[in-house]
Amino acid sequence: MRIRRPRLPRTRAGQRLLVQAVMSGCVLALLPMTWLYVSTADRLRTTADVPRTEVAMVFGAGLWNAGQPSPYLARRLDAAAGLYRAGRIEVVLVTGDNSREDYDEPDAMRAYLTKHGVPDARIVSDYAGFDTWDSCVRARKIFGVDRAVLISQGFHIRRAVALCEAAGVDSYGVGVDDKHDVTWYYGGTREVFAAGKAALDAVFRPDPRFLGPKEPGVAEALAGARG
């Protein structure tokens, strides 16, 4: 069976329309990324100058080597541990995927943080952070977080800040440094497409995949830190 190749317009008018259509498609595709950059321009900080905030959120980034945090996730957790040791945060909310028994990002993140100087009582786990929007909505509606420092890689942090702001969490973002390897470039490319979904989430604000009852973990951890 022969597949017919698409025919390009032969007239100048037709070619002009095709070029205009392609350019319009490119502009529309880039609008969500433009929104992310504009809306988060004044919300990005470093670990040295981020405002003192009670809660930090660390987003999951995969496990490997028998359930250990991936190198990208480890660097996020290192930043959170450093902020805690410096007295710039009091509680760490780790949010990630625990959709099956043999894959538990939050517990792996908790174990890593405790090994790096964060007391277990200052760590709160969200086991249903299946994507960035779910994590932000659950932080606000389930854990009662209304202000937080968000920690992720630079290619993801703008989307995280924009979505948490849309979910009602006053946010500052810390993008951790990483070498520009294949994973980094893949993550950056993926963000171009993820920006479109982020824009739709911010506009329509769907419920997360799993909401559930409110949890007092963050409030209790903060009370313990003050007590």
Stockholm file with secondary structure:
# STOCKHOLM 1.0

chainA/1-227         MRIRRPRLPRTRAGQRLLVQAVMSGCVLALLPMTWLYVSTADRLRTTADVPRTEVAMVFGAGLWNAGQPSPYLARRLDAAAGLYRAGRIEVVLVTGDNSREDYDEPDAMRAYLTKHGVPDARIVSDYAGFDTWDSCVRARKIFGVDRAVLISQGFHIRRAVALCEAAGVDSYGVGVDDKHDVTWYYGGTREVFAAGKAALDAVFRPDPRFLGPKEPGVAEALAGARG
#=GR chainA/1-227 SS CCCCCCCCCCSHHHHHHHHHHHHHHHHHHHHHHHHHHHHTTTSEECTTTCCCCSEEEEECCCEETTTEECHHHHHHHHHHHHHHHTTSCSEEEEECBCSBTTBCHHHHHHHHHHHTTCCGGGEEEETBCCSHHHHHHHHHHTTCCCEEEEEEEHHHHHHHHHHHHHTTCEEEEEEECCCCCHHHHHHHHHHHHHHHHHHHHHHHCCCCSCCCSCCCHHHHHHHHHHC
#=GC SS_cons         CCCCCCCCCCSHHHHHHHHHHHHHHHHHHHHHHHHHHHHTTTSEECTTTCCCCSEEEEECCCEETTTEECHHHHHHHHHHHHHHHTTSCSEEEEECBCSBTTBCHHHHHHHHHHHTTCCGGGEEEETBCCSHHHHHHHHHHTTCCCEEEEEEEHHHHHHHHHHHHHTTCEEEEEEECCCCCHHHHHHHHHHHHHHHHHHHHHHHCCCCSCCCSCCCHHHHHHHHHHC
//
